[in-house]
Structures are given as structure tokens and as C-alpha cells.
Amino acid sequence: MKRNELLNKAETLITGDRAKDYGDAYENHGRIADGWNIIMNGALKSHGFLTPSHVTLMMDWVKTSRLIETIDHEDSWIDKAGYTALGAEFIERDARPVNKIIEEINNGKSTNGYVRSKK
């Protein structure tokens, strides 16, 4: 895909379906920032850093923020379930020291846990 095609498609999405489904982009991103700050502060208090499990909470919050605008958006509900399952799976691995987590990620041994199927 050429850059102008990508930018045209992005423009169509953010001014069309995405705007219709999720409401004003700035307000939606504000809700996301509020939730992420809460999650991040909790992670720093409990672990001293963000873990992959915390990231699943953050991604779940993106979906929650979107559902606040459009409660019946089925894809967001499905994605939330996927992030919850991944987060629960990551807990044991997150209990290791942060240097072990980073080492595993850098060595390419992290899971390829996709919330959605590849298209």
C-alpha cells in the first residue's frame, strides 16, 4: 500500500465509522488517558514498572472507553474478553523479575497472543 492510500484510508476511518462508533476523538482519548493513568500508577505502586499484564488492562480500557460511547459495539466486547484472557495468562510470567521479562521479550520468546484473528 502506498502512503497516500494509507493516509486516505485512515482519514476515511477517523472521520467516518470510527467517529460514528466512538464519538469525539479528543474526548475518547481523554477517557483513555484517565484510565491509563490509574492503571500505570497502580502498576508503579505494586511492581515499580508496567508488566505485560498491565498493558492488557490498558488495552481493555481502550475498549471500555469506546463502549462508553457505543455500548453495543460487539467487536469491543470481544476484544475486551481477549485482553482479559491474555492478562490472566500473563500473570505467572509477570511474577518474574523485570530483567527476566525483558530478556524473554528481547530473545523473541514472547507469545504471539492475538486478540483478533489475522486478516
N, C-alpha and C positions, 0 to 999 in steps of 0.2 A: 504494500500500500504506500502510495506517495504521501508526503507530508501534507499537501493541500487537501488530499482526500481524507486523511485522518482528521485534520482540523475541521473540515466541513462536516464530517460525521459527528465529531464532538460537539460542534455548535448546534447541530440539529437535535442532539440528545439533551444538552443542558438547557435549551430554550423550548424544547418540546415535551417529550414524555417525562424526562426527569423533573422538569419544572412542575409539570402537572401532578406527578406522583408524590414528590417530596416537598413541594412548596418553595418558598423563597430560599435560594441557596445560602445566603448570608445567615438567615435565621437558623436554617438546618445545621450549618457548620458551627454556629454558636452553641446550639444544643449539644452537638458532638464534643466541642471543646469543653463544655461544662462537665460532661460525664467523664471524658478522658482525664481531666484534671483530678477528679475524685479518685479514679482508678489508679492513676500514677502516684498520687500522694499516699494512697493505701499501700501500693507496692513498695514505695520507698521506705515507709514505716515498717512494713513486715519483712522485707527482703533486702532493702538497700539498693535495689535495682529492679528493672522490669524483666519479667520472665516471659517465655512464650505463652504461658497460661494467662498472664495479664494481658497480653496482646489479643488473645481470643476474647477476653472481656471487653476490650476496647472495640474490637470489630463487631461484637454483639451489640455494643452501644450504638454503633453507626446504624445498624439495622433497627434498633429500638427508636432512635431519633427519627428515622424515616417513617416508622409505623405510627409515631405520634401524629404525623401529618396525614397519613393514609393507612388506617388500621387494618384495612382489608387487602393489603398488598401481599399476596401469597408468597412470592419469592423471598421477601424479607423474613417471613416466618420460617421458611425452610432454611434460609441461611443462618438464622439465629440458632436453630436446632443443630445445625452442622458445627457452628462455633462452640456451642455448649459441649457437644460430644468431643471435639478436639481438645478443648480446655480440660475436661475431665481426664482425658487420656494423657495429657502433658504433665499433670500434677506430679507424678512419680519422678519423671525426668527432671522437672524443675527443682526437686528437692536437693539435687546435687549442687556442689559449689559452682559459682558462676563461671569460673575458668574452665570447668569441665563442659558446661553447656556451650560456651563459646568455641571450645576446641572441637566439639562434635559438629557444630554448625559449620565451622571453617573446613572441616575434613569432609564435608558433603554427606554426612551420615544422618542428617535430619530427615524426618518423614516428609513425604510429599502429600500431606493431608489436604486434599482439596475439598472445599465446601461444596462447590458445584462441579458437575461433570465437565470435562473439557469438550469444547465445541469443535 
